[in-house]
């Protein structure tokens, strides 16, 4: 049996588009609040250069297109704390806006 919590953290950019900040199973804070986290349906595509690319996801009945396409194992796996996640979000907002 595999027991892991995959965490998806994203910024809603608008127009049903999102910038993924974190997607992975090594974000330890998620394990502490696992039962409180909403469920998300992630959609992978293998039509891009690398296989297992996170292309879109469904969150609370809405589909979001991922703007920063990457292999699913490439999204900031070194983040360990929520404060680091907030720093990444701030950096993205400064760059995007």
C-alpha positions as CSV (number, residue, x, y, z in Angstrom):
1,X,0.0,0.0,0.0
2,X,1.3,3.4,-0.9
3,X,0.5,6.2,1.6
4,X,1.4,9.6,0.4
5,X,-0.3,13.0,0.2
6,X,0.3,14.8,-3.1
7,X,0.0,18.6,-2.5
8,X,-0.9,21.1,-5.2
9,X,-0.3,24.8,-4.4
10,X,-1.1,27.3,-7.1
11,X,-1.8,30.9,-7.9
12,X,-5.1,31.6,-9.7
13,X,-3.9,34.0,-12.5
14,X,-7.4,34.5,-13.8
15,X,-9.2,33.3,-17.0
16,X,-9.1,29.7,-15.7
17,X,-5.3,29.7,-15.7
18,X,-3.0,28.9,-12.8
19,X,0.7,29.0,-12.0
20,X,1.8,26.0,-10.0
21,X,3.9,26.7,-7.0
22,X,4.2,23.2,-5.7
23,X,3.1,19.8,-6.7
24,X,4.6,16.8,-5.0
25,X,4.4,14.4,-2.1
26,X,7.4,15.7,0.0
27,X,5.7,18.8,1.4
28,X,5.6,17.6,5.1
29,X,3.1,20.3,6.4
30,X,0.4,18.6,4.2
31,X,0.6,15.4,6.1
32,X,-0.3,17.3,9.3
33,X,-3.6,18.6,7.8
34,X,-4.3,15.8,5.3
35,X,-8.0,15.5,6.2
36,X,-8.6,19.2,5.9
37,X,-7.2,19.5,2.4
38,X,-9.6,19.6,-0.6
39,X,-9.4,17.0,-3.3
40,X,-8.0,18.0,-6.7
41,X,-8.1,16.1,-9.9
42,X,-4.8,16.6,-11.8
43,X,-4.7,16.1,-15.5
44,X,-1.4,14.9,-17.0
45,X,-0.5,15.1,-20.7
46,X,2.2,13.1,-22.5
47,X,1.9,15.2,-25.7
48,X,4.6,17.5,-24.6
49,X,8.4,17.0,-24.7
50,X,8.6,15.2,-21.4
51,X,6.0,12.6,-20.3
52,X,4.0,13.1,-17.1
53,X,3.5,16.8,-17.6
54,X,1.0,18.5,-15.4
55,X,-1.3,20.2,-17.9
56,X,-4.4,21.1,-16.0
57,X,-6.4,20.4,-12.9
58,X,-9.9,20.5,-11.5
59,X,-10.4,22.3,-8.2
60,X,-13.9,22.9,-6.7
61,X,-15.6,22.1,-10.0
62,X,-13.5,24.5,-12.1
63,X,-10.8,23.5,-14.6
64,X,-7.5,25.4,-14.6
65,X,-4.9,25.4,-17.3
66,X,-1.3,25.2,-16.0
67,X,0.8,28.0,-17.4
68,X,4.2,26.7,-16.2
69,X,4.1,23.3,-17.7
70,X,6.7,20.9,-16.2
71,X,7.2,17.2,-15.5
72,X,5.1,16.4,-12.4
73,X,8.2,15.7,-10.3
74,X,9.8,19.1,-11.1
75,X,7.8,21.5,-9.0
76,X,9.8,22.9,-6.1
77,X,10.3,19.6,-4.3
78,X,12.8,21.3,-1.9
79,X,10.1,23.4,-0.2
80,X,9.7,22.3,3.4
81,X,7.6,25.0,5.1
82,X,4.6,27.1,4.3
83,X,6.7,30.3,4.6
84,X,8.8,29.1,1.7
85,X,5.7,28.5,-0.3
86,X,4.6,32.1,0.4
87,X,8.0,33.4,-0.7
88,X,7.6,31.5,-4.0
89,X,4.1,32.9,-4.5
90,X,5.4,36.5,-3.9
91,X,8.2,36.0,-6.3
92,X,5.8,34.8,-9.0
93,X,3.5,37.7,-8.4
94,X,6.3,40.2,-8.7
95,X,7.5,38.6,-12.0
96,X,4.0,38.1,-13.5
97,X,2.5,41.5,-12.7
